[in-house]
């Protein structure tokens, strides 16, 4: 157990729907990162939050949004889902910049 | 922009063979370099890292040396085990961001 908890582990939903992925960081970690792993695009950085504020943004679609709550857990919201959004979504956390990440085990999203 | 290039897999070896997985990078300035490992059904785990030129990262018998002159960070292990079978990702971060840029991953298969 890495200490980073992601729920759910698996999610199957239909095109056009909206889902929420949840991440609880390791105790004491202030930064949360979201990554998407797909067969065609590999591992891509989506977004980073630090202590509740957006810190950096990557190749995140406008249909996707995220937030980090006061208790430091984070949610990634994916809307108007398309088949191409099927992927593994990883969350990672870090105590501070340059201290390295700890990854969760991911949420596998299948859009049918 | 910054990028990481890894050798194509799969790499197939017999137990106790020598392993090299090539990784080269393109970046301005002085990135930090990482190797992550992903076992089946799990998230990514940091294997080793190096933050400046000529640094050698090592862990669990794996080693990689930060070579600025050849912009490389090749992963090596002297004697692989079946339990080393996994996907290995080379990655970099740079500047004032912790965003990880990953290579495409190299699958290693070790047979007894």
Interface residues (C-beta under 8 A of the other chain):
Chain A: X2 X4 X31 X33 X35 X42 X43 X44 X45 X48 X56 X58 X90 X92 X94 X97 X98 X100 X101 X102 X103 X104 X105 X106
Chain B: X32 X36 X41 X42 X43 X44 X45 X46 X49 X89 X96 X97 X98 X99 X100 X101 X102 X103 X104 X105
